[in-house]
Amino acid sequence: MDNKQKIRYMILKEINDGNFKFLDEKKFLELDLGVTWDAFVDQVRFLDREGYITKPRYGDDSIYSLTSEITEKGENYLNENSTLSKLYKGLKEFRSWLI
């Protein structure tokens, strides 16, 4: 599994959990998700373009809102990647333990 797939999973999972609403680079960096802003934006654009999510809001050639919903294709991606689910859950628990 490559890094892009991991980022895509993370984005879909966080949208599914309702954790992205209005977002800018500063707020994103405060979340400390372990990826760069540019990588995050690239993968949100991919997910939008390929029909995994709906309604990201763009401004100044960047994302400012992810009040998106996951499509059926996005739900299938989450369900089909149970290995990533276990990895992602472990990473979130580890980060919360460090803080």
Secondary structure, DSSP 8 states (H G I E B T S, - for coil): --HHHHHHHHHHHHHHTT--SB--HHHHHHH--SS-HHHHHHHHHHHHHTTSEE--EEETTEEEE---EE-HHHHHHHHH-HHHHHHHHHHHHHHHHH-
